Amino acid sequence: MAFKITSEQGKDRTGELRTSHGLIETPFFMPVATKAAMKHLSNKELDNTNAIIMNALLISLKPGLDVIKHFKGVHKFMNWNKVIFTDSGGFQVLSKFFLDKTSDDGFYFKSPHNGKINLLTPERAIKIQNIIGSDVAMCLDDVPHHNSDSIIERVKRTHEWAERCKKVHENKKQLLFGITQGSIDKYLRIKSAKFINNLNFDGVALGGLCIGEEKKIMYKIVDISLKYLNVEKPRYLMGVGSPKDLIECVSHGIDIFDSCFPTRVARHGDLFLKEGKINIKKGRYIKDNKPIEKNCKCYVCKNFSRAYLNHLFKSDIPLGYRYASIHNIHFIQNLMNEIRKSIKKGYFNDIKKEYS
């Protein structure tokens, strides 16, 4: 088994996911390195991060699979010796900028580099990820937009594509996760969870959430879905990355998360604190000599004041984006570490109250 549960407190739990680049403890959070790089952050500045996720489709377009093959995989190409997940590209393709049309064969999309129309099939999505050599590959799914009127069709296509992905997956060193869909429809979510679970993937992701629905509805869909998933397999909620959502979803039984949220809000000046967040661009911080957060051990909090961060943002100096991103990623990873400790030692509810 690639996954082993190590402790449980109600629905929340810790575990170990075994990958080709070592064990990683769950629950864990993955920053998004879409094109094999974090925006404004180097690998060294991700020192408390053990896993990242990138977009396989975009990497296949640039630098291209020939380059990745030359380096014998993306780990060596970007000099990252920890865990890498790859998204198939299905969510990216759904943007109006990319998508030409969708058929049962796959997605027809326009290359952002030359405008050429390409076809991304489930088979092609898996072949790309096999070549990239990520530790965990994701099936190609058909993600509905929030309040879409074609959910039934997209769930059906997601299921058919999952079968095709599993059939052609050849990289035995790589884990393969299936993805459930169904938007906020209870019965479609149950149907999808049952179907994907029965295909016996290495893990299962809940897709198509955190894209506009109310939070209480998202939590309800998580609960509904998890009832029909194998408890011995890791559960991955895609796209969730705020501190409160991470804590809440861990309490519902989720093991793995990813999101660009911490770095995206950092670039707008929003910095995480235990009591919430602050926007460092506000005038109240012009002469504030305190660090972003007291007792934070990140490089930025140990070396710079809120006033200096305020100056960087108000002066449009890109270094501000970097420092804000360093802090937010450090904060989230410290939070996940504290969550794991609290579940093992039985005080997770105290952590949850602290952030409520």
HELIX and SHEET records of a PDB file:
HELIX    1   1 ASN A   43  LEU A   46  5                                   4    
HELIX    2   2 ALA A   56  ILE A   59  1                                   4    
HELIX    3   3 SER A   60  GLY A   64  3                                   5    
HELIX    4   4 LEU A   65  HIS A   70  1                                   6    
HELIX    5   5 VAL A   74  MET A   78  1                                   5    
HELIX    6   6 GLY A   90  VAL A   93  1                                   4    
HELIX    7   7 PRO A  122  ILE A  132  1                                  11    
HELIX    8   8 ILE A  151  VAL A  168  1                                  18    
HELIX    9   9 LYS A  186  ASN A  198  1                                  13    
HELIX   10  10 LYS A  215  LEU A  226  1                                  12    
HELIX   11  11 PRO A  243  HIS A  252  1                                  10    
HELIX   12  12 PHE A  261  ALA A  266  1                                   6    
HELIX   13  13 GLY A  283  TYR A  285  5                                   3    
HELIX   14  14 TYR A  299  ASN A  303  1                                   5    
HELIX   15  15 ARG A  306  LYS A  314  1                                   9    
HELIX   16  16 LEU A  319  LYS A  345  1                                  27    
HELIX   17  17 PHE A  348  GLU A  354  1                                   7    
SHEET    1   A 3 PHE A   3  GLN A   9  0                                        
SHEET    2   A 3 ASP A  12  THR A  19 -1                                        
SHEET    3   A 3 GLY A  22  THR A  26 -1                                        
SHEET    1   B 8 PHE A  28  PRO A  31  0                                        
SHEET    2   B 8 ILE A 256  SER A 259  1                                        
SHEET    3   B 8 ARG A 235  MET A 238  1                                        
SHEET    4   B 8 GLY A 203  LEU A 206  1                                        
SHEET    5   B 8 LEU A 175  THR A 180  1                                        
SHEET    6   B 8 VAL A 136  MET A 138  1                                        
SHEET    7   B 8 VAL A  83  ASP A  87  1                                        
SHEET    8   B 8 ALA A  51  ASN A  55  1                                        
SHEET    1   C 3 LEU A  99  THR A 102  0                                        
SHEET    2   C 3 PHE A 107  LYS A 110 -1                                        
SHEET    3   C 3 ILE A 117  LEU A 120 -1                                        
SHEET    1   D 2 ASP A 270  LEU A 273  0                                        
SHEET    2   D 2 GLY A 276  ASN A 279 -1                                        
END                                                                             
